[in-house]
Amino acid sequence: MLGIALTSIPFFALVLAGWIAARTRRLPADSVAPLNGFVLWFALPAMLLRFVAQTPVETVVDPRVALGYAACGLAAYALAVTLLRTFARSSWIDSAYGGLAAAWPNWGYMGFGLMPALFGERAIATMIAAGIMDLLVLMPVALLVASRQNATGSLGALAAGLKTVARNPLFIAIVIGLALSLLQVKIPGPIDEFLRLLASSAGPVALFAIGVFVYRPGPVRADVVSWWLIAVKLLVHPLLMWVVGAWILQLDRETLAVATATAALPAAGTAFILVERNGGNVDRVASAILLSTVLSFVTITGLTAWLRAAGG
């Protein structure tokens, strides 16, 4: 376990560095947008396009991983929404996007940096097969649930969700990469080097940006419901993924380990952006993202050690 912790420390230290930079105001308060813009529109798409274009399509498009991960994500989401609606009496907006915080792991910013370090570069293919289902399935479902707040049309919410996915730069990069791989088109040398340079910055800048993003002035405003969301994200979601992957899908040990660890990643910032945009409970989602990010160092280290010891 010590070796795993030592491998993970530099990645979480980058998150801490971003948090400290925001906390000490070494970066202006509006730094999140340009950092996210660089990572989301340039660095991560370059990394994904380059990797997918150089990888056989069947390695990236694994239907068992995609469907199994989607089913587990939906189950975790349904559990969180049920808890929020039944016990917390939350609105549909708070339930929709609170549930998203419990079911959408931060594979985009944290996963693509940390998972290859823990499991090797092959982990990227598994994360793509899994993560794309969050875009294609979980995002539209969350928008459909939120649409019940104002009794807006479900078809309109679904269309808005699919439109958002189609415009997502990570999705676009994956589609272009798959096309190049399928057609066996080799990226020209100068363009490949340009993409490599951009891709090399994706992990460090993304992790630093997480730290800047999660910083909030004042004390952390975590209520009991925030801890419910954290428990679903860090414990229930990966447990579901392991059970389904090991006992139903019978994934090979490496794929199972990556898929389970991906599900164990902390909550992504997508939920915060949506709940803030729609006037929901910002403090609850923000605290769930912050605390799950901090606690995930312990949970991911322990989970990875267990997976290796169990041969999964």
N, C-alpha and C positions, 0 to 999 in steps of 0.2 A: 504493500500500500504506500510505503514511503516513496518508492520510485514513481508511482502514479501521481502522488501529490507534488513531487518535485517537477514533474513534467507539466502539471497544470498551473503551478504557481506563476510562471511568467505571463501566462494568458490572463489570469485574474489580476495580476499586478498592473497590466495595461488598463484594465477596467478601473482599478483603484486610482491609477494616475489620471485618468480622465475625470474621475469624481473629485480628486484633489484640485485639479486645474479649475474646475467649475466652482468648487467650494472656496478657494482662495482668490477667485476672480482673476486668475492668470489668463483666462479666456473671457471675452465679453459674454453677456447673458444670451445673446442671439447667435452663439457659435454652433448650436446644435444643427440648425438648418443647413449651413454650408458643409459641415462634416458629413451629415446624412446624405446630402446631395452628391458629394464626391463618391461616397461608398456605394450608394444605391444606384446611381446612374453611370458610374465609370468603373470603379475598382472591382466590385463584385460581378457585374455583367461580363467584364473582360475575363475574369477568372473562370466563370462558368462556361462562357462561349468557348474558350480555349480548351478547357478540360473535356467538355462534351464532344467537341469536334474531333478530338484525338482519341475518343473512347468508343468502342463498338456500341451500337444502339441497344443491343440486347442486355448490355451491362448496366446501362443507365435506366432503361425502361423495364423495370422488374415488376410485373403486375402483382405478384404475391406481396412484395413489400408495400407497393402503393395501396392496394386494397386493404391489406391488414392494418397498415398505419392509419388509413382513412377511417376504418371501422373503430379503431381504438380512440382516435381523436374525437369522433362523434360521440362515443360512449362517455369519454371524459367531459366533453362539452355538455351533454345531456345531464350528467350528474351535477355539474356545477350550476347549470341553469335551474334545475329542480331545487337544489339547495337555496339558491337566491330567491326564487319565486315562492317556495313553500315556507321556508323558515325565516328568511330575512325580509320577506314581503317587498322585494325590490321591484322597481318598474321594469318594463320590458327592455328598455334601453340599457339600464344597469345590468340586467340579467344577460342580455345578448352579448355585451362586450366584457362583462365580468367573466362570463363563461369562456370567452375567447382568450382571456388572460390565463385561464386554467388549462386550456387545451392546445394553444399555439406556442410551441417552444421557439426559442430564439436561435433557430438553425441558420438564419441568414447572416447575422452579425457574429454571434459567438460560435455557432456550430462549425462553420467552414474554416475557422481558425483552430479550434480546440480538437475537434474529432480526428482530423488527419494526424495530429501529434500523438493522440492516444491509440489510434487504430490503423494508421497508415493512410496513404492517399486514396486507397480504394473506398474509404469511408465516404468520399465525396459523392460517388455514384449512388450509394444507398441513401444518402441525405437528399439528393435530388429527387429520387423516386418517391421518397416519403414527403419531402417538403412541398412538392408541387401539388400534392393533394390538399394541403392547407389552403392553397390559392384556389384550387378548382372546386373544393367541397366545403371546407370549413368557413371560408369568407362569405360565400353566398348564403349559407345556412344562418350565419350570424346576422347578416343583413335582413334575411327573412324574419327572424325572430324580432329584431329591433323594429321592423315595420309594423308590428302589432301595436306598438305604443300609440300611434296616431291612426290606426286602422287604414294605413296606406296599402295600395295594391301589392300583393305578393309578387305578381309578374314584374311589376316595375322595380321592386327591390332586387329580384333575381337578375333582371337585365342590368341593373346598376352594378351588381356584384361581378357579373361576367365581364362587363365593360372595364371595371377596375382591374380585373385579372389580365385582360388583353393588353392593357397599357402598362402593366408592371414590367420594369426593365429586366428583372431576373427571369421572368417567364419568357420574355422576348429573346433573351440571350440563350436560354435553354433550347427554344424552338429552332433558332438559327443554327446552334451547335448540332442539334440532332439532324437537321437537313444536310449540313456539311459532312457529318459522319456517315449518313445514309448514302450520300452521293459520292463518298470517298474523295472529297475535295480537300486538298491540303492547303492550309493557310500559308500564303507567301511569307518568306522569311522576314522582311521588314515589318509587316503587319503583325506577325506572330511575336516578334520581339517587343513591339509596342504593347501588345496585349499582355505579354509576360511582365513587363515593367509595371503596368497598371495593376495586374493581378497580385504582384508581390507586395503591394501596399494594402491590399484588401483586408487581410487579417488584422494587422496592427492598428490601422486607422479605425476599422469597425469596432474593435474592442475598446479602444480609447473613446470612441463616440458613445458607446454604451454608458461608460462612466459619466460623461458629460450629460447624457440624456437623463439618467436616473437621479441626478442631484436635484433636490428640492430644498429651498431655504426653510429653516425651522425644523422642528421635530418631525419624525416619521408618524403620519396619522394612520396607523393600522388598527382597524377594528377586528372583531372576531371573524367577520365574514372574509376579511382579507386573508386571514390564516386558513380558512376553508379553501380558498382559491389556491393558496400556496401548497397546501397538502395535496390537493388534486393534481396540481402541476408536477410537483417533485416526487410524489409517491405513487398516487393512483395511476396516472398516465403511463409511466414506465412499467409498472406492474402489469397493467393490461397488455402492453406491447410485448412484454416477455412471455406472458401466458399464451397469447394468440400466436406469436412467432414460434415458440418452442413446441406447443402442444397441438396447434391446429394447422399452421402453415409448415411446420417442421423446417424452418430456415436453417441454413448452414450456420455454424457457430460464429463466424466473423460477421455475417450479415445480421444475425440476431443481436449480437453485441452492439453493433453500430445503431441499429434501429431502436433498441431499448435505450441506449445512452442518448440518442437524439430526442426521444420522448421525455427524457429526464432533464433536458436543458431548461433553464429558467424561462419565465414568461417573456414573450416578445413585446416590443413597443407598439405593435399594430393596434392592440386593444386600447392603449392609452390615446393614440391619435384619434381613433373612432369615438371613444367615449367623450373626449374633450370637444370634438367637433359637434357632437349631438347633445351636449349639455348634461351629461350623466355624472355619476359620482367619480370625479377625477382622483380624489385622495385615495379611495379604496384601490383602484387599479394601479395607481402610481406606487403605492406602498407594496402591493403584491409583486410588481415588477422589481422594485428595489430589493426587497427582502428575499425573494426567490433567487435573484442574482447572487446575493451574498451567500445564502445558504447552499446554493448549488455547488459551491466548491467542495463542501463536505459530502453532499449526497452523490455527486458525480464521481468523486474519488472513491467513496465506499462502494458504489455500484460497479464501477469499472474493475475494482479489485475483486469483487464477488464474481463478476462475469468471467474473469480470467481464471479464478480458482475453480469455478463450476464448469469450465470448459465451454462457455458460451460467449 
